[in-house]
Amino acid sequence: MPINNNQELYATVREVAASLDEVGATQLSSELRGALAISSMPGEILGETRLVLQRVRDHAAYRRLDIRRRVDEGIEYVGLAFGE
């Protein structure tokens, strides 16, 4: 299901972080949670969130369909938000 707003992106990031915790990728899950709190400026939050989501693509957990789908949706949403 495509992400339509920042609130849905934040929920997706929290879902992905929880899934990463389940598979033992706690460093990445911590980075994702931290990305949501990095700044009060939405552009910075979106940018940092995208960077961490892109790093998830390099992790073995990305092979899980549920994680892959949500990560890709998050990256796509941020790209659209930045007009890319």
PyMOL CGO cylinders between C-alpha atoms (Angstrom):
from pymol import cmd
from pymol.cgo import CYLINDER

trace = [
    CYLINDER, 0.00, 0.00, 0.00, 1.60, 3.29, -1.04, 0.3, 1, 1, 1, 1, 1, 1,
    CYLINDER, 1.60, 3.29, -1.04, 2.50, 5.85, 1.59, 0.3, 1, 1, 1, 1, 1, 1,
    CYLINDER, 2.50, 5.85, 1.59, 0.46, 9.05, 1.24, 0.3, 1, 1, 1, 1, 1, 1,
    CYLINDER, 0.46, 9.05, 1.24, 1.79, 11.36, 3.95, 0.3, 1, 1, 1, 1, 1, 1,
    CYLINDER, 1.79, 11.36, 3.95, 4.50, 11.83, 6.55, 0.3, 1, 1, 1, 1, 1, 1,
    CYLINDER, 4.50, 11.83, 6.55, 2.40, 10.24, 9.28, 0.3, 1, 1, 1, 1, 1, 1,
    CYLINDER, 2.40, 10.24, 9.28, 2.14, 7.04, 7.24, 0.3, 1, 1, 1, 1, 1, 1,
    CYLINDER, 2.14, 7.04, 7.24, 5.89, 7.18, 6.55, 0.3, 1, 1, 1, 1, 1, 1,
    CYLINDER, 5.89, 7.18, 6.55, 6.60, 7.41, 10.28, 0.3, 1, 1, 1, 1, 1, 1,
    CYLINDER, 6.60, 7.41, 10.28, 4.32, 4.43, 10.94, 0.3, 1, 1, 1, 1, 1, 1,
    CYLINDER, 4.32, 4.43, 10.94, 6.11, 2.49, 8.20, 0.3, 1, 1, 1, 1, 1, 1,
    CYLINDER, 6.11, 2.49, 8.20, 9.51, 3.33, 9.68, 0.3, 1, 1, 1, 1, 1, 1,
    CYLINDER, 9.51, 3.33, 9.68, 8.36, 2.12, 13.08, 0.3, 1, 1, 1, 1, 1, 1,
    CYLINDER, 8.36, 2.12, 13.08, 7.06, -1.13, 11.48, 0.3, 1, 1, 1, 1, 1, 1,
    CYLINDER, 7.06, -1.13, 11.48, 10.34, -1.71, 9.66, 0.3, 1, 1, 1, 1, 1, 1,
    CYLINDER, 10.34, -1.71, 9.66, 12.31, -0.98, 12.84, 0.3, 1, 1, 1, 1, 1, 1,
    CYLINDER, 12.31, -0.98, 12.84, 10.24, -3.54, 14.75, 0.3, 1, 1, 1, 1, 1, 1,
    CYLINDER, 10.24, -3.54, 14.75, 10.75, -6.12, 11.99, 0.3, 1, 1, 1, 1, 1, 1,
    CYLINDER, 10.75, -6.12, 11.99, 14.49, -5.46, 12.02, 0.3, 1, 1, 1, 1, 1, 1,
    CYLINDER, 14.49, -5.46, 12.02, 14.53, -6.01, 15.78, 0.3, 1, 1, 1, 1, 1, 1,
    CYLINDER, 14.53, -6.01, 15.78, 12.80, -9.37, 15.23, 0.3, 1, 1, 1, 1, 1, 1,
    CYLINDER, 12.80, -9.37, 15.23, 15.61, -10.54, 12.96, 0.3, 1, 1, 1, 1, 1, 1,
    CYLINDER, 15.61, -10.54, 12.96, 18.38, -9.18, 15.16, 0.3, 1, 1, 1, 1, 1, 1,
    CYLINDER, 18.38, -9.18, 15.16, 19.27, -6.12, 13.10, 0.3, 1, 1, 1, 1, 1, 1,
    CYLINDER, 19.27, -6.12, 13.10, 19.10, -3.87, 16.14, 0.3, 1, 1, 1, 1, 1, 1,
    CYLINDER, 19.10, -3.87, 16.14, 21.69, -1.38, 14.92, 0.3, 1, 1, 1, 1, 1, 1,
    CYLINDER, 21.69, -1.38, 14.92, 19.62, -0.57, 11.83, 0.3, 1, 1, 1, 1, 1, 1,
    CYLINDER, 19.62, -0.57, 11.83, 16.40, -0.43, 13.83, 0.3, 1, 1, 1, 1, 1, 1,
    CYLINDER, 16.40, -0.43, 13.83, 18.01, 2.05, 16.23, 0.3, 1, 1, 1, 1, 1, 1,
    CYLINDER, 18.01, 2.05, 16.23, 19.22, 4.15, 13.31, 0.3, 1, 1, 1, 1, 1, 1,
    CYLINDER, 19.22, 4.15, 13.31, 15.72, 4.22, 11.84, 0.3, 1, 1, 1, 1, 1, 1,
    CYLINDER, 15.72, 4.22, 11.84, 14.15, 5.30, 15.10, 0.3, 1, 1, 1, 1, 1, 1,
    CYLINDER, 14.15, 5.30, 15.10, 16.86, 7.91, 15.51, 0.3, 1, 1, 1, 1, 1, 1,
    CYLINDER, 16.86, 7.91, 15.51, 16.18, 9.27, 12.03, 0.3, 1, 1, 1, 1, 1, 1,
    CYLINDER, 16.18, 9.27, 12.03, 12.67, 10.22, 13.13, 0.3, 1, 1, 1, 1, 1, 1,
    CYLINDER, 12.67, 10.22, 13.13, 14.08, 12.29, 15.98, 0.3, 1, 1, 1, 1, 1, 1,
    CYLINDER, 14.08, 12.29, 15.98, 17.08, 13.84, 14.26, 0.3, 1, 1, 1, 1, 1, 1,
    CYLINDER, 17.08, 13.84, 14.26, 15.53, 17.28, 13.82, 0.3, 1, 1, 1, 1, 1, 1,
    CYLINDER, 15.53, 17.28, 13.82, 12.31, 19.22, 13.98, 0.3, 1, 1, 1, 1, 1, 1,
    CYLINDER, 12.31, 19.22, 13.98, 12.70, 20.03, 10.28, 0.3, 1, 1, 1, 1, 1, 1,
    CYLINDER, 12.70, 20.03, 10.28, 10.70, 17.62, 8.09, 0.3, 1, 1, 1, 1, 1, 1,
    CYLINDER, 10.70, 17.62, 8.09, 13.22, 17.76, 5.22, 0.3, 1, 1, 1, 1, 1, 1,
    CYLINDER, 13.22, 17.76, 5.22, 16.04, 16.60, 7.46, 0.3, 1, 1, 1, 1, 1, 1,
    CYLINDER, 16.04, 16.60, 7.46, 13.92, 13.82, 8.92, 0.3, 1, 1, 1, 1, 1, 1,
    CYLINDER, 13.92, 13.82, 8.92, 12.92, 12.65, 5.44, 0.3, 1, 1, 1, 1, 1, 1,
    CYLINDER, 12.92, 12.65, 5.44, 16.48, 12.76, 4.16, 0.3, 1, 1, 1, 1, 1, 1,
    CYLINDER, 16.48, 12.76, 4.16, 17.94, 10.87, 7.09, 0.3, 1, 1, 1, 1, 1, 1,
    CYLINDER, 17.94, 10.87, 7.09, 15.11, 8.34, 6.98, 0.3, 1, 1, 1, 1, 1, 1,
    CYLINDER, 15.11, 8.34, 6.98, 15.78, 7.68, 3.31, 0.3, 1, 1, 1, 1, 1, 1,
    CYLINDER, 15.78, 7.68, 3.31, 19.52, 7.20, 3.95, 0.3, 1, 1, 1, 1, 1, 1,
    CYLINDER, 19.52, 7.20, 3.95, 18.86, 4.59, 6.63, 0.3, 1, 1, 1, 1, 1, 1,
    CYLINDER, 18.86, 4.59, 6.63, 16.20, 2.84, 4.55, 0.3, 1, 1, 1, 1, 1, 1,
    CYLINDER, 16.20, 2.84, 4.55, 18.71, 2.61, 1.71, 0.3, 1, 1, 1, 1, 1, 1,
    CYLINDER, 18.71, 2.61, 1.71, 21.20, 0.97, 4.08, 0.3, 1, 1, 1, 1, 1, 1,
    CYLINDER, 21.20, 0.97, 4.08, 18.53, -1.60, 4.99, 0.3, 1, 1, 1, 1, 1, 1,
    CYLINDER, 18.53, -1.60, 4.99, 18.62, -2.68, 1.34, 0.3, 1, 1, 1, 1, 1, 1,
    CYLINDER, 18.62, -2.68, 1.34, 22.19, -3.88, 1.92, 0.3, 1, 1, 1, 1, 1, 1,
    CYLINDER, 22.19, -3.88, 1.92, 21.24, -6.00, 4.93, 0.3, 1, 1, 1, 1, 1, 1,
    CYLINDER, 21.24, -6.00, 4.93, 20.18, -9.65, 4.78, 0.3, 1, 1, 1, 1, 1, 1,
    CYLINDER, 20.18, -9.65, 4.78, 16.85, -8.70, 6.41, 0.3, 1, 1, 1, 1, 1, 1,
    CYLINDER, 16.85, -8.70, 6.41, 15.90, -6.98, 3.14, 0.3, 1, 1, 1, 1, 1, 1,
    CYLINDER, 15.90, -6.98, 3.14, 15.30, -10.43, 1.67, 0.3, 1, 1, 1, 1, 1, 1,
    CYLINDER, 15.30, -10.43, 1.67, 12.13, -10.67, 3.74, 0.3, 1, 1, 1, 1, 1, 1,
    CYLINDER, 12.13, -10.67, 3.74, 9.25, -9.61, 1.52, 0.3, 1, 1, 1, 1, 1, 1,
    CYLINDER, 9.25, -9.61, 1.52, 7.46, -7.67, 4.27, 0.3, 1, 1, 1, 1, 1, 1,
    CYLINDER, 7.46, -7.67, 4.27, 10.58, -5.62, 5.03, 0.3, 1, 1, 1, 1, 1, 1,
    CYLINDER, 10.58, -5.62, 5.03, 11.50, -5.13, 1.37, 0.3, 1, 1, 1, 1, 1, 1,
    CYLINDER, 11.50, -5.13, 1.37, 8.05, -3.90, 0.42, 0.3, 1, 1, 1, 1, 1, 1,
    CYLINDER, 8.05, -3.90, 0.42, 7.87, -1.38, 3.28, 0.3, 1, 1, 1, 1, 1, 1,
    CYLINDER, 7.87, -1.38, 3.28, 11.45, -0.15, 2.75, 0.3, 1, 1, 1, 1, 1, 1,
    CYLINDER, 11.45, -0.15, 2.75, 10.83, 0.40, -0.96, 0.3, 1, 1, 1, 1, 1, 1,
    CYLINDER, 10.83, 0.40, -0.96, 7.57, 2.22, -0.25, 0.3, 1, 1, 1, 1, 1, 1,
    CYLINDER, 7.57, 2.22, -0.25, 9.34, 4.50, 2.22, 0.3, 1, 1, 1, 1, 1, 1,
    CYLINDER, 9.34, 4.50, 2.22, 12.14, 5.33, -0.19, 0.3, 1, 1, 1, 1, 1, 1,
    CYLINDER, 12.14, 5.33, -0.19, 9.66, 5.98, -2.98, 0.3, 1, 1, 1, 1, 1, 1,
    CYLINDER, 9.66, 5.98, -2.98, 7.57, 8.29, -0.78, 0.3, 1, 1, 1, 1, 1, 1,
    CYLINDER, 7.57, 8.29, -0.78, 10.59, 10.35, 0.28, 0.3, 1, 1, 1, 1, 1, 1,
    CYLINDER, 10.59, 10.35, 0.28, 11.68, 10.66, -3.35, 0.3, 1, 1, 1, 1, 1, 1,
    CYLINDER, 11.68, 10.66, -3.35, 8.24, 11.95, -4.30, 0.3, 1, 1, 1, 1, 1, 1,
    CYLINDER, 8.24, 11.95, -4.30, 8.24, 14.34, -1.34, 0.3, 1, 1, 1, 1, 1, 1,
    CYLINDER, 8.24, 14.34, -1.34, 11.55, 15.75, -2.61, 0.3, 1, 1, 1, 1, 1, 1,
    CYLINDER, 11.55, 15.75, -2.61, 10.14, 16.05, -6.13, 0.3, 1, 1, 1, 1, 1, 1,
    CYLINDER, 10.14, 16.05, -6.13, 12.35, 13.34, -7.63, 0.3, 1, 1, 1, 1, 1, 1,
]
cmd.load_cgo(trace, "trace")
